Amino acid sequence: MPLPIVDPSDDHPIEFEREILPMLRANCLACHNAKTAKGRYNMETYAGIVKGGESGLAVVAGKLADSTLHSMVADGSMPKDADPLSKE
């Protein structure tokens, strides 16, 4: 069952360094880094995240449902070697 899209809280803007990067480090960077880059996808930088890899563009601005990164997490195919991410 796909994860639903959850709107972030309006309490504060999302901070990449504080909220996103730790999640990437814990769940994605072991396989998707400059050295390993499984699927030719390097998630160590913003540019790498947006560029995508073998599956094409990973992020489509303003269209979360069209973003490969979201789709692969939502359908449970990623992360492969970690627990599934929560909807939050």
C-alpha positions as CSV (number, residue, x, y, z in Angstrom):
1,M,0.0,0.0,0.0
2,P,1.6,3.4,-1.0
3,L,2.4,5.9,1.6
4,P,0.1,8.9,1.6
5,I,1.5,12.3,1.0
6,V,1.6,14.2,4.3
7,D,1.8,18.0,4.2
8,P,4.5,19.4,6.5
9,S,3.5,21.4,9.5
10,D,3.0,25.1,9.0
11,D,4.9,25.8,12.2
12,H,8.2,26.2,10.5
13,P,9.8,25.8,7.1
14,I,11.5,22.5,6.5
15,E,15.2,22.7,7.1
16,F,17.3,20.5,4.9
17,E,20.3,20.2,7.2
18,R,18.2,19.5,10.3
19,E,15.3,17.4,9.0
20,I,16.2,15.9,5.6
21,L,19.9,15.2,5.6
22,P,19.8,13.0,8.8
23,M,17.1,10.9,7.1
24,L,19.2,10.6,3.9
25,R,22.2,9.6,6.0
26,A,20.3,6.9,7.9
27,N,18.4,5.4,4.9
28,C,19.9,6.4,1.5
29,L,23.6,7.4,1.5
30,A,25.1,4.0,2.2
31,C,24.1,3.0,-1.4
32,H,23.5,6.3,-3.1
33,N,26.8,8.2,-2.6
34,A,29.6,9.5,-4.9
35,K,31.6,6.3,-4.5
36,T,28.9,3.6,-4.8
37,A,26.0,5.5,-6.6
38,K,23.8,2.5,-7.1
39,G,21.5,3.1,-10.0
40,R,23.9,5.9,-10.9
41,Y,22.1,8.0,-8.2
42,N,24.2,10.1,-5.9
43,M,22.2,11.7,-3.1
44,E,25.0,13.5,-1.3
45,T,24.2,16.9,-2.8
46,Y,21.1,18.8,-3.8
47,A,22.3,18.7,-7.4
48,G,22.7,15.0,-7.3
49,I,19.3,14.5,-5.7
50,V,17.5,16.5,-8.3
51,K,19.5,15.1,-11.2
52,G,18.4,11.5,-10.6
53,G,20.0,8.4,-12.0
54,E,19.1,5.4,-14.2
55,S,15.4,5.8,-13.3
56,G,15.4,9.4,-14.7
57,L,14.6,12.6,-12.8
58,A,14.2,11.8,-9.1
59,V,12.4,15.0,-8.1
60,V,9.8,17.0,-10.1
61,A,9.4,20.4,-8.5
62,G,5.9,21.0,-7.3
63,K,4.8,17.5,-8.4
64,L,5.5,15.1,-5.6
65,A,3.4,12.4,-7.1
66,D,5.4,12.5,-10.3
67,S,8.8,12.3,-8.5
68,T,10.6,9.0,-8.8
69,L,12.2,9.5,-5.4
70,H,8.8,9.8,-3.7
71,S,7.3,6.9,-5.8
72,M,10.1,4.5,-4.8
73,V,9.8,5.3,-1.1
74,A,6.0,5.3,-1.2
75,D,5.7,1.9,-2.8
76,G,8.2,0.4,-0.4
77,S,10.9,-0.4,-3.0
78,M,13.3,2.0,-1.3
79,P,15.2,1.9,1.0
80,K,16.1,-1.7,0.2
81,D,18.4,-2.4,3.2
82,A,16.6,-0.4,5.9
83,D,13.2,-0.2,7.5
84,P,10.5,1.5,5.4
85,L,10.2,5.2,6.0
86,S,7.2,6.5,7.9
87,K,4.7,8.7,6.1
88,E,6.0,11.7,8.1
